[in-house]
Amino acid sequence: FFYPIGLNGKKKLSKYFKDEKFSLNDKENTWLLCSNNEIVWVIGKRLDERFKISKKTSNILKINSL
């Protein structure tokens, strides 16, 4: 499951793609950043609520796309 920032609760990734109107091509070309089998970020789209920066954050990984 994925907990998209700004949405209440969890969603299956397939439901998120459907709700966001991803085409088949979009789905096939979307990259995911995962940690221990949890989706951290649908790259370029939405971060998972559980991984957002907060006052308790002690480490940050910065990723730049080329």
PDB file of N, CA, C, O and CB in Angstrom:
ATOM      1  N   PHE A   1       0.831  -1.194   0.000  1.00  0.00           N
ATOM      2  CA  PHE A   1       0.000   0.000   0.000  1.00  0.00           C
ATOM      3  C   PHE A   1       0.867   1.245   0.000  1.00  0.00           C
ATOM      4  O   PHE A   1       2.038   1.205   0.378  1.00  0.00           O
ATOM      5  CB  PHE A   1      -0.941   0.005   1.207  1.00  0.00           C
ATOM      6  N   PHE A   2       0.283   2.338  -0.424  1.00  0.00           N
ATOM      7  CA  PHE A   2       0.929   3.634  -0.570  1.00  0.00           C
ATOM      8  C   PHE A   2       0.063   4.635   0.188  1.00  0.00           C
ATOM      9  O   PHE A   2      -1.163   4.587   0.094  1.00  0.00           O
ATOM     10  CB  PHE A   2       1.106   4.041  -2.092  1.00  0.00           C
ATOM     11  N   TYR A   3       0.690   5.541   0.939  1.00  0.00           N
ATOM     12  CA  TYR A   3      -0.023   6.554   1.725  1.00  0.00           C
ATOM     13  C   TYR A   3       0.304   7.933   1.142  1.00  0.00           C
ATOM     14  O   TYR A   3       1.141   8.646   1.696  1.00  0.00           O
ATOM     15  CB  TYR A   3       0.371   6.476   3.255  1.00  0.00           C
ATOM     16  N   PRO A   4      -0.335   8.319   0.041  1.00  0.00           N
ATOM     17  CA  PRO A   4       0.024   9.561  -0.647  1.00  0.00           C
ATOM     18  C   PRO A   4      -0.203  10.806   0.217  1.00  0.00           C
ATOM     19  O   PRO A   4      -1.245  10.950   0.856  1.00  0.00           O
ATOM     20  CB  PRO A   4      -0.773   9.683  -1.929  1.00  0.00           C
ATOM     21  N   ILE A   5       0.793  11.704   0.225  1.00  0.00           N
ATOM     22  CA  ILE A   5       0.641  12.976   0.937  1.00  0.00           C
ATOM     23  C   ILE A   5      -0.551  13.712   0.347  1.00  0.00           C
ATOM     24  O   ILE A   5      -0.722  13.759  -0.871  1.00  0.00           O
ATOM     25  CB  ILE A   5       1.941  13.848   0.841  1.00  0.00           C
ATOM     26  N   GLY A   6      -1.367  14.279   1.208  1.00  0.00           N
ATOM     27  CA  GLY A   6      -2.516  15.054   0.771  1.00  0.00           C
ATOM     28  C   GLY A   6      -3.793  14.244   0.612  1.00  0.00           C
ATOM     29  O   GLY A   6      -4.874  14.809   0.444  1.00  0.00           O
ATOM     30  N   LEU A   7      -3.674  12.937   0.662  1.00  0.00           N
ATOM     31  CA  LEU A   7      -4.852  12.080   0.584  1.00  0.00           C
ATOM     32  C   LEU A   7      -4.995  11.380   1.926  1.00  0.00           C
ATOM     33  O   LEU A   7      -3.995  11.047   2.563  1.00  0.00           O
ATOM     34  CB  LEU A   7      -4.741  11.044  -0.595  1.00  0.00           C
ATOM     35  N   ASN A   8      -6.197  11.162   2.349  1.00  0.00           N
ATOM     36  CA  ASN A   8      -6.419  10.504   3.633  1.00  0.00           C
ATOM     37  C   ASN A   8      -6.357   8.998   3.470  1.00  0.00           C
ATOM     38  O   ASN A   8      -7.092   8.419   2.670  1.00  0.00           O
ATOM     39  CB  ASN A   8      -7.767  10.919   4.232  1.00  0.00           C
ATOM     40  N   GLY A   9      -5.480   8.370   4.229  1.00  0.00           N
ATOM     41  CA  GLY A   9      -5.416   6.917   4.231  1.00  0.00           C
ATOM     42  C   GLY A   9      -4.497   6.338   3.187  1.00  0.00           C
ATOM     43  O   GLY A   9      -3.680   7.032   2.583  1.00  0.00           O
ATOM     44  N   LYS A  10      -4.657   5.031   2.992  1.00  0.00           N
ATOM     45  CA  LYS A  10      -3.777   4.293   2.100  1.00  0.00           C
ATOM     46  C   LYS A  10      -4.488   3.941   0.804  1.00  0.00           C
ATOM     47  O   LYS A  10      -5.717   3.913   0.729  1.00  0.00           O
ATOM     48  CB  LYS A  10      -3.266   3.030   2.780  1.00  0.00           C
ATOM     49  N   LYS A  11      -3.671   3.672  -0.221  1.00  0.00           N
ATOM     50  CA  LYS A  11      -4.202   3.247  -1.513  1.00  0.00           C
ATOM     51  C   LYS A  11      -3.281   2.198  -2.092  1.00  0.00           C
ATOM     52  O   LYS A  11      -2.070   2.220  -1.873  1.00  0.00           O
ATOM     53  CB  LYS A  11      -4.356   4.445  -2.488  1.00  0.00           C
ATOM     54  N   LYS A  12      -3.870   1.285  -2.831  1.00  0.00           N
ATOM     55  CA  LYS A  12      -3.051   0.404  -3.647  1.00  0.00           C
ATOM     56  C   LYS A  12      -2.480   1.265  -4.768  1.00  0.00           C
ATOM     57  O   LYS A  12      -3.125   2.210  -5.222  1.00  0.00           O
ATOM     58  CB  LYS A  12      -3.879  -0.825  -4.208  1.00  0.00           C
ATOM     59  N   LEU A  13      -1.284   0.938  -5.205  1.00  0.00           N
ATOM     60  CA  LEU A  13      -0.660   1.715  -6.267  1.00  0.00           C
ATOM     61  C   LEU A  13      -1.525   1.704  -7.524  1.00  0.00           C
ATOM     62  O   LEU A  13      -1.641   2.726  -8.201  1.00  0.00           O
ATOM     63  CB  LEU A  13       0.738   1.171  -6.578  1.00  0.00           C
ATOM     64  N   SER A  14      -2.128   0.574  -7.842  1.00  0.00           N
ATOM     65  CA  SER A  14      -2.987   0.486  -9.030  1.00  0.00           C
ATOM     66  C   SER A  14      -4.172   1.449  -8.926  1.00  0.00           C
ATOM     67  O   SER A  14      -4.559   2.059  -9.923  1.00  0.00           O
ATOM     68  CB  SER A  14      -3.497  -0.958  -9.219  1.00  0.00           C
ATOM     69  N   LYS A  15      -4.742   1.590  -7.746  1.00  0.00           N
ATOM     70  CA  LYS A  15      -5.864   2.522  -7.524  1.00  0.00           C
ATOM     71  C   LYS A  15      -5.384   3.965  -7.647  1.00  0.00           C
ATOM     72  O   LYS A  15      -6.075   4.805  -8.223  1.00  0.00           O
ATOM     73  CB  LYS A  15      -6.508   2.288  -6.128  1.00  0.00           C
ATOM     74  N   TYR A  16      -4.203   4.253  -7.108  1.00  0.00           N
ATOM     75  CA  TYR A  16      -3.623   5.596  -7.232  1.00  0.00           C
ATOM     76  C   TYR A  16      -3.439   5.944  -8.709  1.00  0.00           C
ATOM     77  O   TYR A  16      -3.822   7.031  -9.142  1.00  0.00           O
ATOM     78  CB  TYR A  16      -2.261   5.685  -6.478  1.00  0.00           C
ATOM     79  N   PHE A  17      -2.854   5.025  -9.485  1.00  0.00           N
ATOM     80  CA  PHE A  17      -2.657   5.264 -10.913  1.00  0.00           C
ATOM     81  C   PHE A  17      -3.994   5.518 -11.611  1.00  0.00           C
ATOM     82  O   PHE A  17      -4.102   6.424 -12.438  1.00  0.00           O
ATOM     83  CB  PHE A  17      -1.936   4.070 -11.562  1.00  0.00           C
ATOM     84  N   LYS A  18      -4.993   4.733 -11.283  1.00  0.00           N
ATOM     85  CA  LYS A  18      -6.314   4.892 -11.906  1.00  0.00           C
ATOM     86  C   LYS A  18      -6.919   6.246 -11.541  1.00  0.00           C
ATOM     87  O   LYS A  18      -7.413   6.962 -12.412  1.00  0.00           O
ATOM     88  CB  LYS A  18      -7.262   3.750 -11.471  1.00  0.00           C
ATOM     89  N   ASP A  19      -6.883   6.598 -10.257  1.00  0.00           N
ATOM     90  CA  ASP A  19      -7.459   7.867  -9.798  1.00  0.00           C
ATOM     91  C   ASP A  19      -6.746   9.075 -10.396  1.00  0.00           C
ATOM     92  O   ASP A  19      -7.365  10.110 -10.642  1.00  0.00           O
ATOM     93  CB  ASP A  19      -7.407   7.944  -8.281  1.00  0.00           C
ATOM     94  N   GLU A  20      -5.454   8.939 -10.625  1.00  0.00           N
ATOM     95  CA  GLU A  20      -4.666  10.036 -11.202  1.00  0.00           C
ATOM     96  C   GLU A  20      -4.664  10.000 -12.731  1.00  0.00           C
ATOM     97  O   GLU A  20      -3.994  10.804 -13.381  1.00  0.00           O
ATOM     98  CB  GLU A  20      -3.230   9.975 -10.685  1.00  0.00           C
ATOM     99  N   LYS A  21      -5.417   9.063 -13.291  1.00  0.00           N
ATOM    100  CA  LYS A  21      -5.597   8.931 -14.741  1.00  0.00           C
ATOM    101  C   LYS A  21      -4.277   8.693 -15.494  1.00  0.00           C
ATOM    102  O   LYS A  21      -4.025   9.297 -16.536  1.00  0.00           O
ATOM    103  CB  LYS A  21      -6.269  10.178 -15.285  1.00  0.00           C
ATOM    104  N   PHE A  22      -3.447   7.804 -14.944  1.00  0.00           N
ATOM    105  CA  PHE A  22      -2.218   7.411 -15.625  1.00  0.00           C
ATOM    106  C   PHE A  22      -2.586   6.544 -16.819  1.00  0.00           C
ATOM    107  O   PHE A  22      -3.419   5.646 -16.701  1.00  0.00           O
ATOM    108  CB  PHE A  22      -1.250   6.657 -14.660  1.00  0.00           C
ATOM    109  N   SER A  23      -1.974   6.804 -17.960  1.00  0.00           N
ATOM    110  CA  SER A  23      -2.157   5.921 -19.114  1.00  0.00           C
ATOM    111  C   SER A  23      -1.295   4.678 -18.902  1.00  0.00           C
ATOM    112  O   SER A  23      -0.450   4.649 -18.007  1.00  0.00           O
ATOM    113  CB  SER A  23      -1.782   6.648 -20.459  1.00  0.00           C
ATOM    114  N   LEU A  24      -1.506   3.668 -19.714  1.00  0.00           N
ATOM    115  CA  LEU A  24      -0.681   2.466 -19.627  1.00  0.00           C
ATOM    116  C   LEU A  24       0.785   2.836 -19.828  1.00  0.00           C
ATOM    117  O   LEU A  24       1.658   2.331 -19.122  1.00  0.00           O
ATOM    118  CB  LEU A  24      -1.127   1.411 -20.674  1.00  0.00           C
ATOM    119  N   ASN A  25       1.052   3.706 -20.778  1.00  0.00           N
ATOM    120  CA  ASN A  25       2.418   4.158 -21.034  1.00  0.00           C
ATOM    121  C   ASN A  25       2.994   4.878 -19.812  1.00  0.00           C
ATOM    122  O   ASN A  25       4.151   4.658 -19.454  1.00  0.00           O
ATOM    123  CB  ASN A  25       2.454   5.084 -22.262  1.00  0.00           C
ATOM    124  N   ASP A  26       2.196   5.732 -19.173  1.00  0.00           N
ATOM    125  CA  ASP A  26       2.648   6.429 -17.959  1.00  0.00           C
ATOM    126  C   ASP A  26       3.003   5.429 -16.862  1.00  0.00           C
ATOM    127  O   ASP A  26       4.034   5.564 -16.202  1.00  0.00           O
ATOM    128  CB  ASP A  26       1.559   7.403 -17.456  1.00  0.00           C
ATOM    129  N   LYS A  27       2.153   4.434 -16.672  1.00  0.00           N
ATOM    130  CA  LYS A  27       2.394   3.427 -15.628  1.00  0.00           C
ATOM    131  C   LYS A  27       3.684   2.661 -15.897  1.00  0.00           C
ATOM    132  O   LYS A  27       4.482   2.427 -14.989  1.00  0.00           O
ATOM    133  CB  LYS A  27       1.210   2.446 -15.539  1.00  0.00           C
ATOM    134  N   GLU A  28       3.877   2.277 -17.146  1.00  0.00           N
ATOM    135  CA  GLU A  28       5.066   1.498 -17.505  1.00  0.00           C
ATOM    136  C   GLU A  28       6.351   2.302 -17.372  1.00  0.00           C
ATOM    137  O   GLU A  28       7.426   1.728 -17.194  1.00  0.00           O
ATOM    138  CB  GLU A  28       4.940   0.981 -18.921  1.00  0.00           C
ATOM    139  N   ASN A  29       6.251   3.624 -17.458  1.00  0.00           N
ATOM    140  CA  ASN A  29       7.441   4.471 -17.422  1.00  0.00           C
ATOM    141  C   ASN A  29       7.599   5.253 -16.127  1.00  0.00           C
ATOM    142  O   ASN A  29       8.454   6.134 -16.039  1.00  0.00           O
ATOM    143  CB  ASN A  29       7.407   5.425 -18.565  1.00  0.00           C
ATOM    144  N   THR A  30       6.794   4.945 -15.129  1.00  0.00           N
ATOM    145  CA  THR A  30       6.893   5.605 -13.829  1.00  0.00           C
ATOM    146  C   THR A  30       7.862   4.833 -12.949  1.00  0.00           C
ATOM    147  O   THR A  30       7.790   3.608 -12.843  1.00  0.00           O
ATOM    148  CB  THR A  30       5.501   5.715 -13.148  1.00  0.00           C
ATOM    149  N   TRP A  31       8.771   5.573 -12.318  1.00  0.00           N
ATOM    150  CA  TRP A  31       9.749   4.965 -11.420  1.00  0.00           C
ATOM    151  C   TRP A  31       9.274   5.129  -9.988  1.00  0.00           C
ATOM    152  O   TRP A  31       8.613   6.109  -9.645  1.00  0.00           O
ATOM    153  CB  TRP A  31      11.153   5.595 -11.609  1.00  0.00           C
ATOM    154  N   LEU A  32       9.621   4.158  -9.161  1.00  0.00           N
ATOM    155  CA  LEU A  32       9.294   4.193  -7.738  1.00  0.00           C
ATOM    156  C   LEU A  32      10.579   4.152  -6.930  1.00  0.00           C
ATOM    157  O   LEU A  32      11.521   3.440  -7.280  1.00  0.00           O
ATOM    158  CB  LEU A  32       8.363   3.014  -7.349  1.00  0.00           C
ATOM    159  N   LEU A  33      10.616   4.916  -5.850  1.00  0.00           N
ATOM    160  CA  LEU A  33      11.687   4.810  -4.866  1.00  0.00           C
ATOM    161  C   LEU A  33      11.092   4.043  -3.698  1.00  0.00           C
ATOM    162  O   LEU A  33      10.075   4.449  -3.136  1.00  0.00           O
ATOM    163  CB  LEU A  33      12.249   6.234  -4.422  1.00  0.00           C
ATOM    164  N   CYS A  34      11.725   2.929  -3.330  1.00  0.00           N
ATOM    165  CA  CYS A  34      11.199   2.068  -2.268  1.00  0.00           C
ATOM    166  C   CYS A  34      12.250   1.847  -1.189  1.00  0.00           C
ATOM    167  O   CYS A  34      13.452   1.934  -1.441  1.00  0.00           O
ATOM    168  CB  CYS A  34      10.736   0.718  -2.843  1.00  0.00           C
ATOM    169  N   SER A  35      11.778   1.561   0.004  1.00  0.00           N
ATOM    170  CA  SER A  35      12.635   1.219   1.131  1.00  0.00           C
ATOM    171  C   SER A  35      11.980   0.061   1.874  1.00  0.00           C
ATOM    172  O   SER A  35      10.849   0.176   2.344  1.00  0.00           O
ATOM    173  CB  SER A  35      12.863   2.450   2.078  1.00  0.00           C
ATOM    174  N   ASN A  36      12.693  -1.044   1.975  1.00  0.00           N
ATOM    175  CA  ASN A  36      12.148  -2.226   2.658  1.00  0.00           C
ATOM    176  C   ASN A  36      10.751  -2.591   2.168  1.00  0.00           C
ATOM    177  O   ASN A  36       9.846  -2.830   2.968  1.00  0.00           O
ATOM    178  CB  ASN A  36      12.111  -1.989   4.158  1.00  0.00           C
ATOM    179  N   ASN A  37      10.583  -2.631   0.858  1.00  0.00           N
ATOM    180  CA  ASN A  37       9.313  -2.996   0.216  1.00  0.00           C
ATOM    181  C   ASN A  37       8.172  -2.019   0.481  1.00  0.00           C
ATOM    182  O   ASN A  37       7.005  -2.374   0.312  1.00  0.00           O
ATOM    183  CB  ASN A  37       8.899  -4.355   0.675  1.00  0.00           C
ATOM    184  N   GLU A  38       8.492  -0.801   0.890  1.00  0.00           N
ATOM    185  CA  GLU A  38       7.480   0.252   1.045  1.00  0.00           C
ATOM    186  C   GLU A  38       7.758   1.338   0.017  1.00  0.00           C
ATOM    187  O   GLU A  38       8.911   1.706  -0.207  1.00  0.00           O
ATOM    188  CB  GLU A  38       7.485   0.844   2.499  1.00  0.00           C
ATOM    189  N   ILE A  39       6.705   1.850  -0.607  1.00  0.00           N
ATOM    190  CA  ILE A  39       6.856   2.926  -1.579  1.00  0.00           C
ATOM    191  C   ILE A  39       7.128   4.218  -0.824  1.00  0.00           C
ATOM    192  O   ILE A  39       6.332   4.636   0.017  1.00  0.00           O
ATOM    193  CB  ILE A  39       5.590   3.060  -2.482  1.00  0.00           C
ATOM    194  N   VAL A  40       8.256   4.848  -1.129  1.00  0.00           N
ATOM    195  CA  VAL A  40       8.627   6.125  -0.531  1.00  0.00           C
ATOM    196  C   VAL A  40       8.116   7.257  -1.409  1.00  0.00           C
ATOM    197  O   VAL A  40       7.601   8.258  -0.912  1.00  0.00           O
ATOM    198  CB  VAL A  40      10.162   6.226  -0.343  1.00  0.00           C
ATOM    199  N   TRP A  41       8.266   7.087  -2.732  1.00  0.00           N
ATOM    200  CA  TRP A  41       7.963   8.172  -3.653  1.00  0.00           C
ATOM    201  C   TRP A  41       7.594   7.604  -5.013  1.00  0.00           C
ATOM    202  O   TRP A  41       8.312   6.762  -5.552  1.00  0.00           O
ATOM    203  CB  TRP A  41       9.155   9.137  -3.775  1.00  0.00           C
ATOM    204  N   VAL A  42       6.495   8.054  -5.562  1.00  0.00           N
ATOM    205  CA  VAL A  42       6.196   7.843  -6.975  1.00  0.00           C
ATOM    206  C   VAL A  42       6.918   9.011  -7.639  1.00  0.00           C
ATOM    207  O   VAL A  42       6.432  10.142  -7.639  1.00  0.00           O
ATOM    208  CB  VAL A  42       4.594   7.801  -7.305  1.00  0.00           C
ATOM    209  N   ILE A  43       8.076   8.717  -8.198  1.00  0.00           N
ATOM    210  CA  ILE A  43       9.010   9.765  -8.621  1.00  0.00           C
ATOM    211  C   ILE A  43       8.343  10.750  -9.574  1.00  0.00           C
ATOM    212  O   ILE A  43       7.747  10.382 -10.586  1.00  0.00           O
ATOM    213  CB  ILE A  43      10.241   9.144  -9.289  1.00  0.00           C
ATOM    214  N   GLY A  44       8.473  12.018  -9.200  1.00  0.00           N
ATOM    215  CA  GLY A  44       7.908  13.102  -9.985  1.00  0.00           C
ATOM    216  C   GLY A  44       6.439  13.368  -9.723  1.00  0.00           C
ATOM    217  O   GLY A  44       5.862  14.295 -10.292  1.00  0.00           O
ATOM    218  N   LYS A  45       5.823  12.555  -8.859  1.00  0.00           N
ATOM    219  CA  LYS A  45       4.384  12.698  -8.623  1.00  0.00           C
ATOM    220  C   LYS A  45       4.050  12.955  -7.161  1.00  0.00           C
ATOM    221  O   LYS A  45       3.657  14.065  -6.801  1.00  0.00           O
ATOM    222  CB  LYS A  45       3.662  11.460  -9.091  1.00  0.00           C
ATOM    223  N   ARG A  46       4.202  11.940  -6.315  1.00  0.00           N
ATOM    224  CA  ARG A  46       3.745  12.095  -4.940  1.00  0.00           C
ATOM    225  C   ARG A  46       4.576  11.261  -3.980  1.00  0.00           C
ATOM    226  O   ARG A  46       4.948  10.122  -4.262  1.00  0.00           O
ATOM    227  CB  ARG A  46       2.282  11.711  -4.825  1.00  0.00           C
ATOM    228  N   LEU A  47       4.856  11.876  -2.825  1.00  0.00           N
ATOM    229  CA  LEU A  47       5.601  11.243  -1.743  1.00  0.00           C
ATOM    230  C   LEU A  47       4.640  10.518  -0.814  1.00  0.00           C
ATOM    231  O   LEU A  47       3.479  10.905  -0.682  1.00  0.00           O
ATOM    232  CB  LEU A  47       6.430  12.285  -0.963  1.00  0.00           C
ATOM    233  N   ASP A  48       5.127   9.476  -0.176  1.00  0.00           N
ATOM    234  CA  ASP A  48       4.343   8.756   0.827  1.00  0.00           C
ATOM    235  C   ASP A  48       4.369   9.546   2.133  1.00  0.00           C
ATOM    236  O   ASP A  48       5.424  10.014   2.561  1.00  0.00           O
ATOM    237  CB  ASP A  48       4.894   7.308   1.041  1.00  0.00           C
ATOM    238  N   GLU A  49       3.229   9.688   2.751  1.00  0.00           N
ATOM    239  CA  GLU A  49       3.063  10.440   4.005  1.00  0.00           C
ATOM    240  C   GLU A  49       4.044   9.980   5.086  1.00  0.00           C
ATOM    241  O   GLU A  49       4.541  10.799   5.859  1.00  0.00           O
ATOM    242  CB  GLU A  49       1.629  10.294   4.517  1.00  0.00           C
ATOM    243  N   ARG A  50       4.320   8.695   5.142  1.00  0.00           N
ATOM    244  CA  ARG A  50       5.181   8.142   6.190  1.00  0.00           C
ATOM    245  C   ARG A  50       6.637   8.573   6.054  1.00  0.00           C
ATOM    246  O   ARG A  50       7.409   8.444   7.004  1.00  0.00           O
ATOM    247  CB  ARG A  50       5.103   6.638   6.172  1.00  0.00           C
ATOM    248  N   PHE A  51       7.022   9.086   4.881  1.00  0.00           N
ATOM    249  CA  PHE A  51       8.418   9.422   4.630  1.00  0.00           C
ATOM    250  C   PHE A  51       8.660  10.917   4.457  1.00  0.00           C
ATOM    251  O   PHE A  51       9.752  11.316   4.052  1.00  0.00           O
ATOM    252  CB  PHE A  51       8.897   8.698   3.413  1.00  0.00           C
ATOM    253  N   LYS A  52       7.677  11.742   4.751  1.00  0.00           N
ATOM    254  CA  LYS A  52       7.869  13.183   4.595  1.00  0.00           C
ATOM    255  C   LYS A  52       8.797  13.716   5.694  1.00  0.00           C
ATOM    256  O   LYS A  52       8.934  13.112   6.758  1.00  0.00           O
ATOM    257  CB  LYS A  52       6.504  13.921   4.632  1.00  0.00           C
ATOM    258  N   ILE A  53       9.422  14.850   5.415  1.00  0.00           N
ATOM    259  CA  ILE A  53      10.315  15.485   6.383  1.00  0.00           C
ATOM    260  C   ILE A  53       9.478  16.097   7.499  1.00  0.00           C
ATOM    261  O   ILE A  53       8.484  16.779   7.249  1.00  0.00           O
ATOM    262  CB  ILE A  53      11.206  16.567   5.703  1.00  0.00           C
ATOM    263  N   SER A  54       9.901  15.841   8.732  1.00  0.00           N
ATOM    264  CA  SER A  54       9.204  16.380   9.900  1.00  0.00           C
ATOM    265  C   SER A  54      10.241  16.835  10.928  1.00  0.00           C
ATOM    266  O   SER A  54      11.444  16.743  10.686  1.00  0.00           O
ATOM    267  CB  SER A  54       8.235  15.318  10.518  1.00  0.00           C
ATOM    268  N   LYS A  55       9.775  17.317  12.054  1.00  0.00           N
ATOM    269  CA  LYS A  55      10.680  17.747  13.124  1.00  0.00           C
ATOM    270  C   LYS A  55      11.504  16.585  13.663  1.00  0.00           C
ATOM    271  O   LYS A  55      12.583  16.796  14.218  1.00  0.00           O
ATOM    272  CB  LYS A  55       9.890  18.391  14.259  1.00  0.00           C
ATOM    273  N   LYS A  56      11.014  15.378  13.508  1.00  0.00           N
ATOM    274  CA  LYS A  56      11.710  14.188  14.000  1.00  0.00           C
ATOM    275  C   LYS A  56      12.722  13.635  12.999  1.00  0.00           C
ATOM    276  O   LYS A  56      13.454  12.698  13.319  1.00  0.00           O
ATOM    277  CB  LYS A  56      10.706  13.116  14.345  1.00  0.00           C
ATOM    278  N   THR A  57      12.772  14.201  11.791  1.00  0.00           N
ATOM    279  CA  THR A  57      13.673  13.714  10.753  1.00  0.00           C
ATOM    280  C   THR A  57      15.124  13.922  11.171  1.00  0.00           C
ATOM    281  O   THR A  57      15.507  15.018  11.581  1.00  0.00           O
ATOM    282  CB  THR A  57      13.393  14.422   9.417  1.00  0.00           C
ATOM    283  N   SER A  58      15.925  12.872  11.066  1.00  0.00           N
ATOM    284  CA  SER A  58      17.338  12.980  11.432  1.00  0.00           C
ATOM    285  C   SER A  58      18.259  12.826  10.224  1.00  0.00           C
ATOM    286  O   SER A  58      19.400  13.289  10.263  1.00  0.00           O
ATOM    287  CB  SER A  58      17.685  11.933  12.477  1.00  0.00           C
ATOM    288  N   ASN A  59      17.792  12.190   9.160  1.00  0.00           N
ATOM    289  CA  ASN A  59      18.585  12.018   7.941  1.00  0.00           C
ATOM    290  C   ASN A  59      17.732  12.349   6.727  1.00  0.00           C
ATOM    291  O   ASN A  59      16.538  12.052   6.682  1.00  0.00           O
ATOM    292  CB  ASN A  59      19.140  10.575   7.837  1.00  0.00           C
ATOM    293  N   ILE A  60      18.374  12.971   5.745  1.00  0.00           N
ATOM    294  CA  ILE A  60      17.689  13.314   4.498  1.00  0.00           C
ATOM    295  C   ILE A  60      18.534  12.812   3.338  1.00  0.00           C
ATOM    296  O   ILE A  60      19.748  13.014   3.311  1.00  0.00           O
ATOM    297  CB  ILE A  60      17.440  14.858   4.385  1.00  0.00           C
ATOM    298  N   LEU A  61      17.891  12.161   2.387  1.00  0.00           N
ATOM    299  CA  LEU A  61      18.543  11.720   1.166  1.00  0.00           C
ATOM    300  C   LEU A  61      18.075  12.643   0.053  1.00  0.00           C
ATOM    301  O   LEU A  61      16.880  12.735  -0.228  1.00  0.00           O
ATOM    302  CB  LEU A  61      18.224  10.214   0.844  1.00  0.00           C
ATOM    303  N   LYS A  62      19.020  13.322  -0.575  1.00  0.00           N
ATOM    304  CA  LYS A  62      18.679  14.228  -1.677  1.00  0.00           C
ATOM    305  C   LYS A  62      18.990  13.517  -2.988  1.00  0.00           C
ATOM    306  O   LYS A  62      20.099  13.024  -3.193  1.00  0.00           O
ATOM    307  CB  LYS A  62      19.465  15.587  -1.572  1.00  0.00           C
ATOM    308  N   ILE A  63      18.001  13.471  -3.866  1.00  0.00           N
ATOM    309  CA  ILE A  63      18.147  12.818  -5.163  1.00  0.00           C
ATOM    310  C   ILE A  63      17.861  13.842  -6.247  1.00  0.00           C
ATOM    311  O   ILE A  63      16.814  14.489  -6.241  1.00  0.00           O
ATOM    312  CB  ILE A  63      17.198  11.586  -5.292  1.00  0.00           C
ATOM    313  N   ASN A  64      18.788  13.985  -7.170  1.00  0.00           N
ATOM    314  CA  ASN A  64      18.603  14.873  -8.313  1.00  0.00           C
ATOM    315  C   ASN A  64      18.418  14.024  -9.557  1.00  0.00           C
ATOM    316  O   ASN A  64      19.162  13.068  -9.776  1.00  0.00           O
ATOM    317  CB  ASN A  64      19.807  15.848  -8.477  1.00  0.00           C
ATOM    318  N   SER A  65      17.443  14.363 -10.364  1.00  0.00           N
ATOM    319  CA  SER A  65      17.267  13.643 -11.624  1.00  0.00           C
ATOM    320  C   SER A  65      17.960  14.411 -12.738  1.00  0.00           C
ATOM    321  O   SER A  65      18.042  15.639 -12.714  1.00  0.00           O
ATOM    322  CB  SER A  65      15.759  13.442 -11.949  1.00  0.00           C
ATOM    323  N   LEU A  66      18.448  13.676 -13.695  1.00  0.00           N
ATOM    324  CA  LEU A  66      19.176  14.291 -14.812  1.00  0.00           C
ATOM    325  C   LEU A  66      18.281  14.483 -15.998  1.00  0.00           C
ATOM    326  O   LEU A  66      18.723  14.987 -17.030  1.00  0.00           O
ATOM    327  CB  LEU A  66      20.375  13.451 -15.208  1.00  0.00           C
TER     328      LEU A  66
END
